[in-house]
Amino acid sequence: MAITIKELHIKINVDEKSEPQGQSSSAKNSNTAAIVSACVEEVMDILERQKQR
């Protein structure tokens, strides 16, 4: 029996005060871009698997 997920809610709370002092803004942007691209890739994989059913 297949399970269908109709909605997926992701909530993220970011506390910018907890970051190390030595990290530059370009490193933060780089980390954020890497996280976003990984999330997009996972979502696209899920959608592709859903199409195949």
Secondary structure, DSSP 4 states (H G I P E B T S, - for coil): ---------------GGGS-TT--HHHHHHHHHHHHHHHHHHHHHHHHHHHH-
